[in-house]
Amino acid sequence: MGLGGISIWQLLIILVIIVMLFGTKKLRNLGADLGGALKGFKTAMKEDGPVDGDDDDESVKKVGGSAMKSEKASDKE
């Protein structure tokens, strides 16, 4: 038995029907487009970096017990 009561033979029949409906060329193009979109999404997420919820304009560093604005915030003023 396969996923949720669907056997491997039923999955193969569904796959054959999908290939007959859309054709291999269209499915190959769809797969390439989907892969390119995922790759672009991953690179965009890496470029942005992690989001900590900190706002760069209002960021404050504590140095020696006293609060001090970061360089980014002081450059903008």
C-alpha positions in Angstrom: 0.0 0.0 0.0 1.3 3.5 -0.8 0.3 6.9 0.4 -3.1 7.1 2.1 -4.4 3.9 0.5 -3.2 4.6 -3.0 -1.1 1.8 -4.5 1.9 2.3 -6.7 -0.1 1.0 -9.7 -2.7 3.8 -9.2 0.0 6.4 -9.0 1.6 5.1 -12.3 -1.8 5.2 -14.0 -2.3 8.8 -12.9 1.2 9.7 -14.1 0.5 8.1 -17.5 -2.7 10.1 -17.8 -0.9 13.4 -16.9 1.8 12.7 -19.5 -0.8 11.9 -22.2 -2.7 15.1 -21.4 0.1 17.6 -21.2 3.0 15.9 -23.1 6.6 15.5 -22.0 7.8 18.8 -23.5 5.3 20.9 -21.6 5.9 19.0 -18.3 9.7 19.4 -18.8 9.3 23.2 -19.3 7.0 23.4 -16.3 9.7 21.6 -14.2 12.4 23.8 -15.4 10.4 27.0 -14.7 9.5 25.7 -11.2 13.2 24.9 -10.5 14.3 28.3 -11.7 11.7 30.0 -9.5 12.8 28.1 -6.4 16.5 28.8 -7.1 15.7 32.5 -7.5 13.7 32.5 -4.3 16.6 30.8 -2.4 19.2 33.3 -3.6 16.9 36.2 -2.7 16.4 34.9 0.8 20.2 34.5 1.2 20.8 38.1 0.0 18.3 39.5 2.5 19.8 37.7 5.4 18.0 36.7 8.6 15.3 39.0 9.9 15.7 39.7 13.7 13.0 42.2 14.0 15.5 44.9 14.7 15.1 48.2 12.8 18.5 49.6 11.7 17.3 53.2 12.2 16.4 52.7 15.9 19.2 50.2 16.8 21.0 51.0 20.0 24.2 49.4 21.2 25.0 49.2 24.9 28.7 49.9 25.6 30.0 49.9 29.2 26.5 50.2 30.7 25.5 53.3 28.6 23.3 53.2 25.6 24.8 54.4 22.3 23.2 54.7 18.8 24.8 52.6 16.2 26.9 54.1 13.3 24.1 53.5 10.8 21.6 55.5 12.7 24.1 58.3 13.4 25.1 58.6 9.7 21.5 59.2 8.7 21.1 62.1 11.1 
